Amino acid sequence: MDLNKSINIFEPSSNKHGAEVTISSHKSRKSFHLVKPTQDKTKAPIAIESFAIYPDEYFELMKRVEIFLKRSK
């Protein structure tokens, strides 16, 4: 088992790929691209008062919070 390994992470060279990771040892080197995260089309909720947005939009955000809290338990 080779314990002298080096791990390097680089910015992707194109918009199609995620970060490039290279793992090197004295005997070998492997490089691969991480999967690029998908773009979420929904906006992340921000700290906002209920009266500042439409009631239906606020209700949808609160449903997302409730689902998140249930999964966190």
Backbone as CSV, one residue per row, in Angstrom:
resi,resn,N_x,N_y,N_z,CA_x,CA_y,CA_z,C_x,C_y,C_z
1,MET,0.845,-1.183,0.000,0.000,0.000,0.000,0.884,1.237,0.000
2,ASP,0.659,2.107,-0.946,1.460,3.320,-1.086,0.794,4.458,-0.328
3,LEU,1.437,4.932,0.739,0.863,6.002,1.548,1.314,7.387,1.097
4,ASN,2.220,7.446,0.132,2.716,8.728,-0.365,1.915,9.167,-1.581
5,LYS,0.695,9.569,-1.344,-0.178,9.990,-2.431,-0.382,11.493,-2.389
6,SER,-0.622,12.037,-3.557,-0.892,13.454,-3.694,-2.240,13.605,-4.388
7,ILE,-3.073,14.490,-3.873,-4.378,14.749,-4.478,-4.436,16.223,-4.851
8,ASN,-4.721,16.486,-6.120,-4.831,17.854,-6.619,-6.195,18.039,-7.251
9,ILE,-6.775,19.201,-7.029,-8.080,19.515,-7.594,-7.944,20.811,-8.383
10,PHE,-8.442,20.781,-9.633,-8.323,21.916,-10.535,-9.697,22.364,-11.008
11,GLU,-9.779,23.643,-11.366,-11.007,24.173,-11.962,-11.269,23.428,-13.270
12,PRO,-12.542,23.251,-13.635,-12.828,22.563,-14.896,-12.293,23.346,-16.090
13,SER,-11.868,22.608,-17.112,-11.325,23.263,-18.308,-12.422,23.652,-19.291
14,SER,-13.642,23.173,-19.081,-14.773,23.576,-19.927,-16.033,23.628,-19.074
15,ASN,-17.070,24.246,-19.607,-18.334,24.360,-18.874,-19.096,23.042,-18.794
16,LYS,-18.665,22.041,-19.563,-19.360,20.752,-19.582,-18.947,19.847,-18.427
17,HIS,-17.802,20.128,-17.828,-17.255,19.254,-16.790,-17.272,19.918,-15.423
18,GLY,-17.206,19.074,-14.393,-16.996,19.563,-13.042,-15.499,19.676,-12.806
19,ALA,-15.108,19.825,-11.545,-13.692,19.967,-11.194,-12.892,18.731,-11.618
20,GLU,-11.642,18.942,-11.963,-10.753,17.840,-12.326,-9.943,17.437,-11.096
21,VAL,-9.920,16.148,-10.800,-9.193,15.628,-9.645,-8.091,14.716,-10.154
22,THR,-6.879,14.896,-9.632,-5.744,14.039,-9.976,-5.183,13.445,-8.696
23,ILE,-5.067,12.127,-8.695,-4.478,11.402,-7.566,-3.185,10.778,-8.065
24,SER,-2.077,11.110,-7.418,-0.765,10.644,-7.861,-0.068,9.882,-6.742
25,SER,0.699,8.883,-7.132,1.603,8.179,-6.222,2.916,7.990,-6.973
26,HIS,3.862,7.333,-6.358,5.134,7.084,-7.039,4.949,6.115,-8.199
27,LYS,3.909,5.298,-8.147,3.711,4.262,-9.165,2.714,4.644,-10.255
28,SER,1.764,5.527,-9.961,0.729,5.810,-10.955,0.093,7.178,-10.728
29,ARG,-0.726,7.564,-11.695,-1.485,8.799,-11.589,-2.820,8.584,-12.297
30,LYS,-3.892,9.032,-11.665,-5.221,8.949,-12.256,-5.869,10.321,-12.190
31,SER,-6.532,10.697,-13.267,-7.268,11.958,-13.316,-8.700,11.674,-13.736
32,PHE,-9.610,12.410,-13.169,-11.010,12.279,-13.549,-11.730,13.581,-13.255
33,HIS,-12.901,13.745,-13.868,-13.726,14.923,-13.646,-14.884,14.553,-12.736
34,LEU,-15.144,15.391,-11.760,-16.327,15.219,-10.931,-17.547,15.591,-11.763
35,VAL,-18.679,15.050,-11.402,-19.915,15.370,-12.105,-20.274,16.820,-11.813
36,LYS,-20.570,17.555,-12.862,-20.944,18.955,-12.694,-22.332,19.019,-12.064
37,PRO,-22.495,19.797,-11.008,-23.814,19.903,-10.384,-24.830,20.476,-11.372
38,THR,-26.042,19.960,-11.311,-27.091,20.480,-12.177,-27.528,21.847,-11.670
39,GLN,-27.956,22.664,-12.579,-28.443,23.990,-12.217,-29.886,23.872,-11.758
40,ASP,-30.141,24.299,-10.555,-31.495,24.285,-10.021,-32.226,25.504,-10.578
41,LYS,-33.339,25.265,-11.215,-34.069,26.362,-11.849,-34.855,27.200,-10.839
42,THR,-35.026,26.682,-9.621,-35.738,27.461,-8.611,-34.746,28.318,-7.841
43,LYS,-35.184,29.463,-7.433,-34.334,30.347,-6.642,-34.323,29.869,-5.199
44,ALA,-33.189,30.001,-4.570,-33.101,29.663,-3.151,-33.883,30.693,-2.350
45,PRO,-34.597,30.234,-1.335,-35.338,31.194,-0.509,-34.381,32.157,0.183
46,ILE,-34.844,33.369,0.369,-34.056,34.353,1.099,-34.837,34.767,2.336
47,ALA,-34.167,35.406,3.249,-34.854,35.887,4.450,-35.812,36.985,4.018
48,ILE,-37.100,36.733,4.179,-38.093,37.671,3.690,-39.345,37.558,4.556
49,GLU,-40.024,38.630,4.716,-41.264,38.632,5.484,-42.411,38.148,4.609
50,SER,-43.372,37.516,5.199,-44.483,36.944,4.444,-45.265,37.993,3.668
51,PHE,-45.312,39.234,4.156,-46.089,40.263,3.481,-45.379,40.832,2.246
52,ALA,-44.091,40.477,2.049,-43.313,41.068,0.964,-43.431,40.291,-0.350
53,ILE,-44.040,39.107,-0.336,-44.203,38.316,-1.560,-45.641,37.842,-1.667
54,TYR,-45.972,37.315,-2.824,-47.325,36.807,-3.040,-47.611,35.656,-2.090
55,PRO,-48.837,35.551,-1.585,-49.184,34.494,-0.625,-48.919,33.079,-1.155
56,ASP,-49.215,32.820,-2.424,-48.976,31.483,-2.972,-47.488,31.135,-2.995
57,GLU,-46.661,32.115,-3.345,-45.215,31.891,-3.361,-44.697,31.647,-1.945
58,TYR,-45.191,32.405,-0.985,-44.800,32.216,0.412,-45.202,30.830,0.897
59,PHE,-46.403,30.398,0.540,-46.890,29.081,0.936,-45.978,27.983,0.376
60,GLU,-45.570,28.116,-0.885,-44.678,27.125,-1.496,-43.324,27.095,-0.782
61,LEU,-42.798,28.257,-0.431,-41.526,28.298,0.294,-41.648,27.628,1.661
62,MET,-42.755,27.847,2.339,-42.956,27.240,3.657,-43.101,25.726,3.546
63,LYS,-43.691,25.247,2.450,-43.768,23.796,2.236,-42.376,23.216,2.057
64,ARG,-41.502,23.942,1.335,-40.124,23.478,1.160,-39.393,23.431,2.497
65,VAL,-39.614,24.427,3.339,-38.985,24.454,4.665,-39.474,23.273,5.490
66,GLU,-40.759,23.005,5.447,-41.326,21.895,6.217,-40.743,20.555,5.765
67,ILE,-40.626,20.351,4.464,-40.029,19.114,3.942,-38.579,19.005,4.392
68,PHE,-37.835,20.098,4.314,-36.444,20.102,4.742,-36.315,19.727,6.216
69,LEU,-37.152,20.313,7.046,-37.082,20.040,8.495,-37.450,18.595,8.806
70,LYS,-38.401,18.032,8.106,-38.770,16.626,8.318,-37.626,15.698,7.953
71,ARG,-36.910,16.016,6.870,-35.768,15.189,6.440,-34.587,15.324,7.384
72,SER,-34.492,16.445,8.079,-33.339,16.713,8.955,-33.418,15.972,10.274
73,LYS,-34.576,15.473,10.629,-34.737,14.809,11.928,-34.052,13.489,11.986
